[in-house]
């Protein structure tokens, strides 16, 4: 019941101001090609602790997608800890080696990262500094499955 069935990668990428397109009260299930995975910088959310950083997962509809055609998903340190307690390795290095270049389905909560709205194609169109398609994220990622 928590999942919004209308959220897809294609709809997240749809042009236009998407500030109010989705609800942060809902979860999402999206599939895409994993383009890259890397640690985010230190953030207030994680008390600026350099050892507790979110992991960015960038997905798109195809290999070689421009930065402003990519959607950001994030594994938080707390969910990394949860995975570890389940015997799963959700570290940046392992996720990178297992997921980059593969088509993966992700589940998690919708989050509009207002701090990145000015760097997102949908809310700041044609800004040459845009490094993402939308400020909407799946954050935190709570589950993923490699499709192919």
CORPE-V460024 format. One record per pair of residues at least 24 apart in sequence whose C-alpha atoms are under 8 Angstrom apart, sorted by the first residue. I is the first residue (numbers start at 1). J is the second residue. If there is no record, write none. Layout:
I | J
I | J
This chain:
2 | 26
2 | 27
3 | 27
3 | 28
3 | 29
4 | 28
4 | 29
5 | 29
9 | 60
9 | 61
9 | 71
10 | 61
12 | 71
12 | 133
12 | 134
12 | 136
13 | 69
13 | 70
13 | 71
13 | 122
13 | 133
13 | 134
14 | 122
15 | 121
15 | 122
16 | 122
16 | 123
17 | 122
17 | 123
18 | 122
18 | 123
18 | 134
19 | 112
19 | 123
19 | 135
22 | 110
23 | 110
23 | 111
24 | 109
24 | 110
24 | 111
24 | 112
25 | 109
25 | 110
26 | 109
26 | 110
27 | 107
27 | 108
27 | 109
27 | 110
27 | 138
28 | 107
28 | 108
28 | 109
28 | 110
28 | 138
29 | 105
29 | 106
29 | 107
29 | 108
30 | 105
30 | 106
30 | 107
31 | 103
31 | 104
31 | 105
31 | 106
32 | 59
32 | 60
32 | 61
32 | 62
32 | 103
32 | 104
32 | 105
33 | 59
33 | 60
33 | 61
33 | 62
33 | 63
33 | 100
33 | 101
33 | 102
33 | 103
33 | 104
34 | 58
34 | 59
34 | 60
34 | 99
34 | 100
34 | 101
34 | 102
34 | 103
34 | 104
35 | 59
35 | 60
35 | 63
35 | 64
35 | 100
35 | 101
36 | 96
36 | 100
37 | 92
37 | 95
37 | 96
37 | 100
38 | 92
38 | 96
39 | 92
52 | 77
53 | 77
55 | 92
63 | 101
67 | 130
67 | 131
67 | 132
67 | 133
68 | 120
68 | 121
68 | 130
68 | 131
68 | 132
68 | 133
68 | 134
69 | 132
69 | 133
70 | 131
70 | 132
70 | 133
70 | 134
71 | 132
71 | 133
71 | 134
71 | 136
71 | 137
72 | 132
72 | 136
72 | 137
72 | 138
73 | 137
73 | 138
73 | 139
73 | 140
73 | 141
74 | 137
74 | 138
74 | 139
74 | 140
74 | 141
75 | 139
75 | 140
75 | 141
75 | 142
76 | 139
76 | 140
76 | 141
79 | 140
79 | 141
79 | 142
99 | 146
102 | 146
102 | 147
102 | 148
103 | 146
103 | 147
103 | 148
104 | 144
104 | 145
104 | 146
104 | 147
104 | 148
105 | 144
105 | 145
105 | 146
105 | 147
106 | 141
106 | 142
106 | 143
106 | 144
106 | 145
107 | 138
107 | 141
107 | 142
107 | 143
107 | 144
108 | 138
108 | 139
108 | 140
108 | 141
108 | 142
108 | 143
109 | 138
109 | 139
109 | 140
109 | 141
109 | 142
110 | 136
110 | 137
110 | 138
110 | 139
110 | 140
111 | 136
111 | 137
111 | 138
111 | 139
112 | 136
112 | 137
113 | 137
